[in-house]
Amino acid sequence: SSWVKTGSCQLWKNGHHSQRYDTQLELEQKGTEQKLDSSELTCYYSTGKRKKLVINLEEVIAIVNHSNFQKRLLVIYTARRNEPVKLVFQSDQELEDWLATLNQSCADINSLLGRPPNSAVWSTTFKGDVYVHGSKNTMQGSPSAHRIWRLLGGGHLNIAETCPAGVVWGLSYDNTAWVYTGGYGGGVFKGRSGCNMKVHPMTDTLYCFVYENQRWNPLTGFSARRLPTDRYMWSDKTGRLECTKENTKLPSVHWQWISDWAVDFRTPGGVDKEGWQYAADFPFSYHSYKGFTDYVRRRRWYRKCKLITSGPWEELSSPPLVDISLQVDHSKTPGEPVALWAVDVNGDVLCRVGVTAGNPEGISWTHVPADVPFQAISVGGNFRVWGITRDGSAMLRNGVSENCLTGHVWFHVEPPQTSIPLQQVSAGKTSVFAVDEEKNLWFRKEIVPMFPEGTCWKKISSNIRMVSVGPQDQVWVVADEVQTANGVHNGVVLQRDGISDENKIGTGWSSIIDGGWHYVSVRGHA
């Protein structure tokens, strides 16, 4: 009736001086094989006198891998603590063992095993892990079950898109399309009892980047000699972290290098013949030529790595895709087709034929003619399909219906009155929101049935990474540089408050969960 697991790590406590304390972990679960009655994690540590931190897993909101090449970090978010619990482990194996154990125990105590409900929110983290938010029945089990972000299993995805019919598609970082099988497990759960339902092998590839930074010297030209306030000679994109070729490590032991370091001649913004970009100073905007007032330059290097894992996803035979979107207002009627549109790596727009809840992979692709290449797509209410072209313009497809799946013609929609191109769009039941390349969030005003393209754009917020609009026009975003109770965080999930038929843009933001999130989809959250 009682089961105990022990281990060791370091408890990382923030303050004026962040400190780590050697910690002994003890997870105790009580119950039967049929039902888990209680689950409690105790952290024993010493700060001069012996202390303990007790976490009831019924209060846990999410357990997330936040590791980087500097530390193997597991973060536990709880309902009663403003600050998450941070545990640092010595190895990937130890971290993944506790990540799987705690997530499985949390799912058990809240009766959340198996396939998520069709109304679940889907999300991915910076690590490529897939989480679902929402329980099958919030009236059963723990009263906090509806708040839990549950690790679905293995796999490694860039984005995961859903719809009210329960069809879920994902795209990995190498642009491969994957269809959710309805299963659970794989990855860190491999070999665990009850955690290998409809699991298949999965692979993905990633590019690791480092930046070489130099400053102009009137006597010697560009060199590694810099001002004391400059960024590191070798750094990440922000320049805040020192990243060299030698100290850049693989994301985990499951990855392996498949190339050597090389100059990236496809760096956004363009480069010169040696791969350099120039600017007046760090971190101004960069261009591919040296101007008279340009005193700094940078060059991006890349190295490719590959992951072999498993998860409840099945690979789809299709062209490489950069974006996907499923119908936001599906009636949930069994057998009714689900509209699914995508953009491939060449910028071509595609429509998937034959997608249903019973056949989520569909039958075939149909090409949708367009005069310009696209980068983003979204299927809104009443088959209103919005897209973003590679030059940052918005487009609306006219004539799409159940009887005409690809529509008739694209209407050009003028961008916001700025020089900043749009890069992502999400269309809900009646509302349309878009994000530009400088992470500003825009709302399309005065969309009505007789004038579906609306009249103009209104800026709502800044520091927005991406936006997702749901079946009831609810708006969730992943935001960067958000001030929280625990400091400034990147990758914070926010929900727009005060949205109504009379006020489509809402009144403000409320935080759903703190940093580490890359993508969120509320497209099935009816």
GUSEDREN-117403 format. One record per residue (C-alpha): z, y, x; residue in one letter; residue number from 1. Coordinates in Angstrom, 2 decimals. Layout:
! GUSEDREN-117403
c3	c2	c1	r	k
Z	Y	X	A	NUM .
...
! end
This chain:
! GUSEDREN-117403
c3	c2	c1	r	k
0.00	0.00	0.00	S	1 .
0.20	2.29	3.04	S	2 .
-2.31	2.84	5.85	W	3 .
-1.82	5.03	8.94	V	4 .
-4.33	6.29	11.54	K	5 .
-3.19	8.14	14.66	T	6 .
-4.92	10.08	17.42	G	7 .
-4.64	13.05	19.75	S	8 .
-6.39	16.41	20.10	C	9 .
-5.55	20.09	20.59	Q	10 .
-4.60	22.48	17.80	L	11 .
-6.39	25.79	18.29	W	12 .
-4.39	28.71	16.90	K	13 .
-5.87	32.21	16.76	N	14 .
-3.89	35.34	17.51	G	15 .
-3.81	38.13	20.07	H	16 .
-4.33	35.36	22.62	H	17 .
-5.97	32.22	21.26	S	18 .
-4.06	29.17	22.42	Q	19 .
-4.46	25.42	22.29	R	20 .
-1.54	23.06	21.82	Y	21 .
-1.56	19.36	22.61	D	22 .
-1.32	17.64	19.23	T	23 .
-0.66	14.18	17.85	Q	24 .
-2.48	13.39	14.58	L	25 .
-1.19	11.07	11.91	E	26 .
-3.17	10.36	8.74	L	27 .
-1.19	8.43	6.10	E	28 .
-2.80	7.10	2.93	Q	29 .
-1.01	5.35	0.09	K	30 .
-2.46	3.40	-2.81	G	31 .
-4.45	0.28	-3.54	T	32 .
-7.98	-0.91	-2.83	E	33 .
-8.94	0.34	-6.27	Q	34 .
-7.26	3.76	-6.19	K	35 .
-5.95	6.07	-3.47	L	36 .
-2.76	7.80	-4.64	D	37 .
-2.08	10.16	-1.73	S	38 .
-3.55	11.17	1.61	S	39 .
-1.75	13.40	4.12	E	40 .
-2.66	14.58	7.62	L	41 .
0.21	15.64	9.90	T	42 .
-0.31	17.51	13.18	C	43 .
2.65	17.31	15.60	Y	44 .
2.61	19.95	18.35	Y	45 .
4.97	21.99	20.51	S	46 .
5.16	25.74	21.21	T	47 .
8.46	25.46	23.05	G	48 .
10.00	23.65	20.13	K	49 .
8.51	20.75	18.24	R	50 .
6.55	21.70	15.12	K	51 .
4.40	19.96	12.57	K	52 .
1.57	21.06	10.30	L	53 .
1.08	19.01	7.12	V	54 .
-2.22	18.99	5.21	I	55 .
-2.50	17.36	1.79	N	56 .
-6.11	16.18	1.57	L	57 .
-6.17	16.99	-2.15	E	58 .
-6.05	20.65	-1.05	E	59 .
-8.93	20.37	1.44	V	60 .
-12.09	22.33	0.61	I	61 .
-14.28	21.24	3.53	A	62 .
-14.11	19.42	6.87	I	63 .
-16.89	20.64	9.15	V	64 .
-18.13	19.96	12.68	N	65 .
-18.32	23.35	14.45	H	66 .
-18.91	21.99	17.96	S	67 .
-21.01	23.74	20.58	N	68 .
-21.69	23.03	24.25	F	69 .
-18.31	24.59	25.14	Q	70 .
-15.97	22.69	22.80	K	71 .
-15.89	19.79	20.32	R	72 .
-14.39	21.58	17.33	L	73 .
-13.47	20.21	13.89	L	74 .
-12.56	22.81	11.25	V	75 .
-10.55	21.98	8.12	I	76 .
-10.69	24.51	5.24	Y	77 .
-7.86	24.28	2.69	T	78 .
-7.14	25.96	-0.63	A	79 .
-3.69	27.30	0.32	R	80 .
-4.29	28.55	3.87	R	81 .
-6.13	31.78	4.61	N	82 .
-6.91	30.51	8.11	E	83 .
-8.65	27.14	8.56	P	84 .
-7.09	24.45	10.75	V	85 .
-9.03	24.01	14.02	K	86 .
-8.83	20.79	16.04	L	87 .
-10.44	20.41	19.47	V	88 .
-11.25	16.88	20.67	F	89 .
-12.04	15.47	24.11	Q	90 .
-15.21	13.59	23.13	S	91 .
-17.96	13.47	20.52	D	92 .
-16.88	9.96	19.54	Q	93 .
-13.31	11.05	18.73	E	94 .
-14.48	14.07	16.76	L	95 .
-17.01	12.07	14.74	E	96 .
-14.47	9.34	14.02	D	97 .
-12.04	11.86	12.53	W	98 .
-14.84	13.78	10.78	L	99 .
-15.89	10.59	8.97	A	100 .
-12.35	9.37	8.28	T	101 .
-11.10	12.66	6.84	L	102 .
-14.24	13.28	4.76	N	103 .
-14.11	9.76	3.35	Q	104 .
-10.41	10.08	2.54	S	105 .
-10.98	13.46	0.90	C	106 .
-13.77	11.99	-1.24	A	107 .
-11.63	8.98	-2.16	D	108 .
-8.60	11.01	-3.25	I	109 .
-10.85	13.21	-5.45	N	110 .
-13.05	10.36	-6.80	S	111 .
-16.21	11.91	-5.34	L	112 .
-17.97	8.88	-3.87	L	113 .
-21.56	8.03	-4.72	G	114 .
-24.43	10.23	-5.85	R	115 .
-23.58	13.91	-6.50	P	116 .
-24.19	15.36	-9.98	P	117 .
-27.52	17.05	-10.70	N	118 .
-25.68	20.38	-10.95	S	119 .
-24.28	20.18	-7.40	A	120 .
-24.88	22.95	-4.88	V	121 .
-26.58	21.65	-1.72	W	122 .
-26.17	23.19	1.72	S	123 .
-26.71	22.67	5.43	T	124 .
-24.63	23.80	8.39	T	125 .
-25.66	25.19	11.77	F	126 .
-25.28	21.60	13.03	K	127 .
-27.84	20.27	10.52	G	128 .
-25.20	18.41	8.46	D	129 .
-25.79	18.20	4.69	V	130 .
-22.98	19.06	2.25	Y	131 .
-22.78	19.01	-1.56	V	132 .
-20.47	21.23	-3.60	H	133 .
-19.26	20.14	-7.04	G	134 .
-17.80	17.03	-8.67	S	135 .
-19.11	14.72	-11.37	K	136 .
-16.43	15.82	-13.80	N	137 .
-14.06	18.61	-12.89	T	138 .
-11.73	17.53	-15.69	M	139 .
-10.99	14.23	-13.93	Q	140 .
-9.15	13.55	-10.71	G	141 .
-7.81	16.41	-8.62	S	142 .
-7.91	19.91	-10.19	P	143 .
-9.40	21.15	-6.89	S	144 .
-12.26	18.62	-6.88	A	145 .
-14.82	21.16	-8.07	H	146 .
-14.16	23.30	-4.97	R	147 .
-14.85	20.61	-2.40	I	148 .
-17.77	20.76	0.04	W	149 .
-18.43	17.09	0.68	R	150 .
-20.29	15.73	3.71	L	151 .
-23.01	13.61	2.12	L	152 .
-23.61	11.36	5.09	G	153 .
-25.96	11.26	8.04	G	154 .
-29.28	12.92	8.62	G	155 .
-30.18	16.24	10.19	H	156 .
-31.85	18.89	8.00	L	157 .
-32.83	22.52	8.27	N	158 .
-32.92	23.09	4.50	I	159 .
-32.13	21.07	1.36	A	160 .
-33.59	22.18	-1.99	E	161 .
-32.58	20.92	-5.43	T	162 .
-33.29	21.47	-9.15	C	163 .
-31.63	20.73	-12.54	P	164 .
-33.45	17.36	-12.77	A	165 .
-31.52	16.10	-9.73	G	166 .
-34.57	15.87	-7.47	V	167 .
-33.66	16.93	-3.92	V	168 .
-36.03	17.48	-1.00	W	169 .
-35.17	18.42	2.56	G	170 .
-36.99	19.67	5.63	L	171 .
-35.87	18.75	9.13	S	172 .
-36.21	21.13	12.07	Y	173 .
-39.48	19.48	13.11	D	174 .
-40.94	20.32	9.64	N	175 .
-40.85	16.73	8.34	T	176 .
-40.30	16.39	4.56	A	177 .
-37.52	14.08	3.32	W	178 .
-36.62	12.96	-0.21	V	179 .
-33.03	12.21	-1.24	Y	180 .
-32.61	8.53	-2.15	T	181 .
-29.50	8.92	-4.31	G	182 .
-27.41	7.19	-1.66	G	183 .
-24.50	8.10	0.56	Y	184 .
-23.59	7.50	4.20	G	185 .
-25.28	6.85	7.51	G	186 .
-24.76	8.99	10.60	G	187 .
-21.04	9.34	11.39	V	188 .
-20.28	7.02	8.45	F	189 .
-22.38	4.18	9.88	K	190 .
-20.58	0.84	9.68	G	191 .
-17.90	2.04	7.27	R	192 .
-17.29	0.09	4.09	S	193 .
-18.99	1.61	1.03	G	194 .
-20.81	4.24	3.10	C	195 .
-24.29	2.77	3.51	N	196 .
-26.03	3.07	0.15	M	197 .
-29.81	3.61	0.27	K	198 .
-29.62	4.74	3.90	V	199 .
-32.73	4.88	6.11	H	200 .
-33.44	5.72	9.78	P	201 .
-34.03	9.40	10.50	M	202 .
-35.25	11.42	13.47	T	203 .
-35.48	15.11	14.26	D	204 .
-36.36	17.34	17.19	T	205 .
-34.92	20.67	18.29	L	206 .
-35.79	23.37	20.79	Y	207 .
-32.94	24.74	22.91	C	208 .
-33.53	28.31	24.11	F	209 .
-32.13	30.46	26.91	V	210 .
-33.10	34.04	27.76	Y	211 .
-33.75	35.42	31.22	E	212 .
-32.84	39.14	31.33	N	213 .
-33.87	41.78	33.91	Q	214 .
-33.60	45.56	34.35	R	215 .
-36.06	47.98	36.00	W	216 .
-35.13	49.42	39.40	N	217 .
-37.28	52.36	40.64	P	218 .
-37.24	50.98	44.19	L	219 .
-37.66	47.26	43.66	T	220 .
-39.08	46.96	40.13	G	221 .
-37.65	44.45	37.66	F	222 .
-34.87	42.31	39.09	S	223 .
-31.70	40.43	38.19	A	224 .
-29.60	43.44	39.30	R	225 .
-28.19	44.96	36.14	R	226 .
-25.74	47.60	34.91	L	227 .
-22.10	46.52	34.51	P	228 .
-22.46	46.80	30.72	T	229 .
-25.69	44.76	30.54	D	230 .
-25.99	41.26	29.15	R	231 .
-25.86	38.22	31.42	Y	232 .
-28.82	37.40	33.66	M	233 .
-29.15	34.18	31.62	W	234 .
-27.89	34.35	28.04	S	235 .
-28.33	33.36	24.41	D	236 .
-30.44	35.54	22.11	K	237 .
-27.59	37.96	21.43	T	238 .
-26.75	38.39	25.10	G	239 .
-23.05	37.89	24.33	R	240 .
-22.86	34.36	25.71	L	241 .
-23.85	33.28	29.19	E	242 .
-26.35	30.42	28.82	C	243 .
-28.15	28.98	31.83	T	244 .
-30.54	26.08	32.16	K	245 .
-27.87	24.15	34.00	E	246 .
-25.01	24.63	31.54	N	247 .
-27.06	24.12	28.36	T	248 .
-25.99	20.76	27.03	K	249 .
-27.36	18.50	24.30	L	250 .
-25.91	19.09	20.79	P	251 .
-24.16	15.69	20.91	S	252 .
-24.37	12.27	22.52	V	253 .
-26.90	11.24	19.86	H	254 .
-29.56	13.59	21.28	W	255 .
-31.74	13.08	24.33	Q	256 .
-34.00	15.45	26.29	W	257 .
-37.73	14.80	25.90	I	258 .
-39.11	17.72	27.96	S	259 .
-38.29	19.94	30.94	D	260 .
-37.60	23.69	30.78	W	261 .
-40.69	25.84	30.28	A	262 .
-41.53	29.49	29.50	V	263 .
-42.05	30.04	25.76	D	264 .
-45.36	31.85	25.31	F	265 .
-44.91	31.76	21.50	R	266 .
-41.81	33.95	21.42	T	267 .
-41.81	36.08	18.22	P	268 .
-43.02	39.60	18.92	G	269 .
-45.53	38.49	21.57	G	270 .
-45.31	38.20	25.35	V	271 .
-47.36	39.18	28.39	D	272 .
-49.20	36.67	30.59	K	273 .
-45.95	35.70	32.36	E	274 .
-43.96	35.34	29.13	G	275 .
-42.00	38.63	29.33	W	276 .
-41.04	40.98	26.49	Q	277 .
-40.13	44.62	27.13	Y	278 .
-37.79	47.18	25.54	A	279 .
-36.23	50.56	26.26	A	280 .
-32.79	48.95	26.52	D	281 .
-30.74	45.95	25.42	F	282 .
-30.82	44.99	22.55	P	283 .
-33.66	47.19	21.24	F	284 .
-36.78	45.72	19.62	S	285 .
-39.09	43.97	22.07	Y	286 .
-42.87	44.04	22.55	H	287 .
-45.40	42.30	24.76	S	288 .
-46.35	45.17	27.09	Y	289 .
-44.45	47.52	29.39	K	290 .
-44.31	51.07	28.12	G	291 .
-43.44	54.16	30.14	F	292 .
-39.86	54.22	28.80	T	293 .
-39.23	50.46	28.97	D	294 .
-36.41	49.69	31.39	Y	295 .
-35.46	46.12	30.48	V	296 .
-37.30	42.89	29.85	R	297 .
-36.48	39.34	28.78	R	298 .
-38.20	35.95	28.88	R	299 .
-37.43	32.98	26.66	R	300 .
-37.29	29.45	28.07	W	301 .
-37.21	26.31	25.94	Y	302 .
-36.44	22.63	26.26	R	303 .
-37.04	20.00	23.57	K	304 .
-34.61	17.26	22.51	C	305 .
-34.72	14.41	19.98	K	306 .
-32.16	12.89	17.61	L	307 .
-32.12	9.33	16.27	I	308 .
-29.75	8.85	13.33	T	309 .
-29.65	7.59	9.72	S	310 .
-28.94	9.01	6.28	G	311 .
-29.65	8.77	2.54	P	312 .
-33.12	10.24	2.96	W	313 .
-36.61	8.74	2.93	E	314 .
-39.42	10.25	4.99	E	315 .
-42.38	11.55	2.99	L	316 .
-45.89	11.13	4.28	S	317 .
-47.08	14.73	4.14	S	318 .
-48.31	17.56	6.36	P	319 .
-45.53	19.36	8.28	P	320 .
-43.92	21.91	5.93	L	321 .
-42.09	25.20	6.54	V	322 .
-40.81	25.80	2.99	D	323 .
-40.36	23.98	-0.32	I	324 .
-39.25	24.96	-3.83	S	325 .
-38.55	23.00	-7.02	L	326 .
-38.71	24.18	-10.62	Q	327 .
-35.55	26.14	-11.44	V	328 .
-35.68	25.79	-15.25	D	329 .
-36.41	22.08	-15.73	H	330 .
-35.24	20.81	-19.14	S	331 .
-33.64	17.67	-17.59	K	332 .
-35.70	15.49	-19.96	T	333 .
-36.26	12.08	-18.29	P	334 .
-39.86	11.56	-17.25	G	335 .
-40.78	15.24	-17.54	E	336 .
-42.70	16.41	-14.43	P	337 .
-40.94	18.72	-11.97	V	338 .
-42.98	21.57	-10.50	A	339 .
-42.75	21.44	-6.70	L	340 .
-44.55	23.84	-4.37	W	341 .
-44.58	23.98	-0.58	A	342 .
-46.02	25.85	2.40	V	343 .
-47.31	23.90	5.40	D	344 .
-47.25	24.94	9.06	V	345 .
-50.77	26.38	8.76	N	346 .
-49.67	28.71	5.96	G	347 .
-51.48	26.78	3.22	D	348 .
-49.81	26.59	-0.21	V	349 .
-49.50	23.10	-1.74	L	350 .
-48.46	21.77	-5.16	C	351 .
-46.97	18.27	-5.47	R	352 .
-48.26	16.20	-8.40	V	353 .
-46.24	13.51	-10.19	G	354 .
-42.69	14.51	-9.22	V	355 .
-40.08	13.28	-11.75	T	356 .
-36.42	12.31	-11.66	A	357 .
-37.50	8.67	-11.54	G	358 .
-40.21	9.30	-8.94	N	359 .
-38.81	12.14	-6.80	P	360 .
-41.37	11.71	-4.03	E	361 .
-44.31	12.39	-6.38	G	362 .
-47.86	11.08	-6.01	I	363 .
-50.14	13.50	-4.14	S	364 .
-50.68	17.06	-2.90	W	365 .
-53.02	19.61	-4.45	T	366 .
-54.14	22.59	-2.38	H	367 .
-53.62	26.03	-3.97	V	368 .
-56.34	28.46	-2.78	P	369 .
-55.21	31.66	-1.05	A	370 .
-56.94	34.26	1.12	D	371 .
-53.96	34.75	3.45	V	372 .
-51.45	32.39	5.09	P	373 .
-47.99	32.08	3.53	F	374 .
-44.51	31.49	4.99	Q	375 .
-42.25	31.12	1.91	A	376 .
-42.49	29.99	-1.73	I	377 .
-40.27	29.83	-4.85	S	378 .
-40.86	28.41	-8.37	V	379 .
-39.08	30.60	-10.93	G	380 .
-38.61	30.36	-14.67	G	381 .
-41.64	29.80	-16.91	N	382 .
-43.66	28.64	-13.86	F	383 .
-43.58	32.08	-12.23	R	384 .
-44.38	31.18	-8.61	V	385 .
-43.53	33.80	-5.99	W	386 .
-44.55	33.64	-2.35	G	387 .
-44.23	35.60	0.90	I	388 .
-47.26	35.87	3.19	T	389 .
-47.02	35.84	6.98	R	390 .
-47.53	39.59	7.09	D	391 .
-44.42	40.04	4.92	G	392 .
-46.07	40.83	1.56	S	393 .
-44.95	39.34	-1.76	A	394 .
-47.38	37.45	-4.03	M	395 .
-47.15	36.20	-7.63	L	396 .
-49.27	33.28	-8.86	R	397 .
-50.73	33.87	-12.31	N	398 .
-51.67	31.22	-14.85	G	399 .
-49.37	28.36	-13.78	V	400 .
-48.38	26.09	-16.68	S	401 .
-47.80	22.44	-17.58	E	402 .
-51.54	22.15	-18.25	N	403 .
-52.62	24.13	-15.19	C	404 .
-50.35	23.14	-12.32	L	405 .
-51.91	25.39	-9.66	T	406 .
-52.59	28.52	-11.73	G	407 .
-55.54	30.90	-11.50	H	408 .
-55.07	33.82	-9.12	V	409 .
-52.61	35.50	-6.75	W	410 .
-51.34	39.00	-7.59	F	411 .
-50.30	41.16	-4.64	H	412 .
-46.87	42.75	-5.07	V	413 .
-46.16	45.78	-2.94	E	414 .
-43.32	45.31	-0.44	P	415 .
-40.22	47.56	-0.31	P	416 .
-40.92	51.11	0.80	Q	417 .
-40.07	50.33	4.41	T	418 .
-42.00	48.99	7.37	S	419 .
-39.87	45.83	7.43	I	420 .
-41.77	42.69	6.29	P	421 .
-40.24	40.26	3.80	L	422 .
-39.62	36.69	4.99	Q	423 .
-37.92	34.70	2.18	Q	424 .
-37.88	34.77	-1.64	V	425 .
-35.97	33.02	-4.43	S	426 .
-36.96	33.25	-8.10	A	427 .
-34.44	32.30	-10.80	G	428 .
-34.80	32.07	-14.54	K	429 .
-35.80	35.74	-14.83	T	430 .
-34.62	37.38	-11.58	S	431 .
-36.32	37.56	-8.18	V	432 .
-34.54	38.33	-4.90	F	433 .
-36.04	38.52	-1.39	A	434 .
-34.79	38.89	2.19	V	435 .
-36.64	40.88	4.86	D	436 .
-36.86	40.29	8.61	E	437 .
-33.90	42.60	9.27	E	438 .
-31.71	40.59	6.86	K	439 .
-31.73	43.10	3.99	N	440 .
-31.48	41.65	0.46	L	441 .
-33.82	43.10	-2.19	W	442 .
-33.99	42.75	-6.00	F	443 .
-37.23	43.05	-7.96	R	444 .
-36.65	45.47	-10.83	K	445 .
-37.94	45.44	-14.43	E	446 .
-39.49	41.96	-14.56	I	447 .
-40.44	41.31	-18.20	V	448 .
-42.75	38.73	-19.87	P	449 .
-45.53	41.29	-20.31	M	450 .
-45.14	42.56	-16.74	F	451 .
-43.92	39.56	-14.70	P	452 .
-44.50	41.23	-11.32	E	453 .
-41.91	43.94	-12.05	G	454 .
-42.10	47.56	-10.91	T	455 .
-40.24	48.10	-7.62	C	456 .
-37.67	46.73	-5.14	W	457 .
-34.01	47.75	-4.96	K	458 .
-31.92	47.11	-1.86	K	459 .
-28.69	45.22	-2.61	I	460 .
-27.05	44.28	0.72	S	461 .
-27.57	43.89	4.45	S	462 .
-26.71	41.08	6.91	N	463 .
-28.11	38.42	4.55	I	464 .
-29.59	35.33	6.22	R	465 .
-31.06	33.75	3.03	M	466 .
-30.74	33.89	-0.77	V	467 .
-30.81	31.27	-3.54	S	468 .
-31.13	32.12	-7.24	V	469 .
-30.13	29.52	-9.85	G	470 .
-31.11	28.50	-13.39	P	471 .
-28.79	31.11	-14.93	Q	472 .
-29.89	33.80	-12.47	D	473 .
-26.70	33.29	-10.45	Q	474 .
-27.12	34.48	-6.87	V	475 .
-25.64	32.85	-3.75	W	476 .
-26.40	33.92	-0.19	V	477 .
-25.62	32.95	3.38	V	478 .
-24.48	36.13	5.12	A	479 .
-24.04	37.09	8.77	D	480 .
-21.36	39.27	10.35	E	481 .
-18.99	39.22	7.38	V	482 .
-15.48	40.57	7.85	Q	483 .
-13.05	37.91	6.59	T	484 .
-9.30	37.45	6.81	A	485 .
-9.95	35.50	10.03	N	486 .
-12.24	38.03	11.70	G	487 .
-16.00	38.51	11.72	V	488 .
-17.90	35.32	10.83	H	489 .
-21.55	34.30	10.73	N	490 .
-22.91	31.92	8.11	G	491 .
-20.53	32.82	5.26	V	492 .
-21.46	31.63	1.75	V	493 .
-21.09	34.45	-0.81	L	494 .
-21.57	34.52	-4.59	Q	495 .
-22.74	37.60	-6.48	R	496 .
-20.24	38.70	-9.14	D	497 .
-20.83	40.51	-12.44	G	498 .
-24.35	39.26	-13.15	I	499 .
-25.33	39.42	-16.83	S	500 .
-28.40	39.95	-19.00	D	501 .
-27.62	43.66	-18.93	E	502 .
-26.84	43.80	-15.20	N	503 .
-29.14	41.50	-13.23	K	504 .
-27.98	42.73	-9.82	I	505 .
-24.25	42.20	-10.38	G	506 .
-21.35	44.27	-9.11	T	507 .
-20.18	42.81	-5.81	G	508 .
-19.60	39.72	-3.65	W	509 .
-16.93	37.05	-3.53	S	510 .
-16.56	34.64	-0.63	S	511 .
-17.06	30.94	-1.38	I	512 .
-16.45	29.52	2.10	I	513 .
-16.26	30.95	5.64	D	514 .
-18.68	30.66	8.53	G	515 .
-20.86	27.90	9.91	G	516 .
-23.37	27.57	7.05	W	517 .
-27.12	27.81	7.54	H	518 .
-28.63	27.25	4.07	Y	519 .
-27.48	26.95	0.46	V	520 .
-29.33	25.98	-2.74	S	521 .
-27.94	26.67	-6.25	V	522 .
-31.27	25.84	-7.86	R	523 .
-29.79	22.93	-9.83	G	524 .
-26.46	24.60	-10.58	H	525 .
-26.93	25.08	-14.34	A	526 .
! end
